[in-house]
């Protein structure tokens, strides 16, 4: 039975969470998924955050960049499916955006940190959790250093947190290795995982509490 306040998706629509440590290539993988032809297309939810934009990021495309006050107002109003503080900034997923896309029959892809992914899994048990891992920890640290978007202190924090987050991969339904220079292969593997899940659960309707 659907409880008051629950939001229900259409039959077969999947909720897919892609997460992994900072620097593993989540944004690049999602860009590759966007470029792959598909009908209907995936719906990519734009995460809310209190952090400042990085060079090249586009507001309301890369993230919804909010003031701390605006972010916490959304959270307190129950408008975020999950909200967590990561690396000193807040991140959250707009609940109604997810629900509307599922109701319209779209498979929804969320890019969420490890903490947020577990919160969503608790609220949406049928969500499919995909964890992206690097070929090695040193390869991940090299990617973090080469992108040069953090201060030395921020880089140290992200490296420390990455080792902790990699230990959580057992909490996920599927683990995908993002080999260096193999983004298209990684995107294709994720797409195959989603298709397999749809075949197994073609009549399932995702409920968001």
HELIX and SHEET records of a PDB file:
HELIX    1   1 UNK A   26  UNK A   35  1                                  10    
HELIX    2   2 UNK A   68  UNK A   76  1                                   9    
HELIX    3   3 UNK A   95  UNK A  103  1                                   9    
HELIX    4   4 UNK A  114  UNK A  123  1                                  10    
HELIX    5   5 UNK A  137  UNK A  147  1                                  11    
HELIX    6   6 UNK A  152  UNK A  166  1                                  15    
HELIX    7   7 UNK A  169  UNK A  171  5                                   3    
HELIX    8   8 UNK A  183  UNK A  200  1                                  18    
SHEET    1   A 2 UNK A   7  UNK A   8  0                                        
SHEET    2   A 2 UNK A 207  UNK A 208 -1                                        
SHEET    1   B 5 UNK A  43  UNK A  44  0                                        
SHEET    2   B 5 UNK A 108  UNK A 111  1                                        
SHEET    3   B 5 UNK A  15  UNK A  20  1                                        
SHEET    4   B 5 UNK A 128  UNK A 134  1                                        
SHEET    5   B 5 UNK A 174  UNK A 178  1                                        
SHEET    1   C 4 UNK A  64  UNK A  65  0                                        
SHEET    2   C 4 UNK A  48  UNK A  49  1                                        
SHEET    3   C 4 UNK A  89  UNK A  94 -1                                        
SHEET    4   C 4 UNK A  80  UNK A  86 -1                                        
END                                                                             
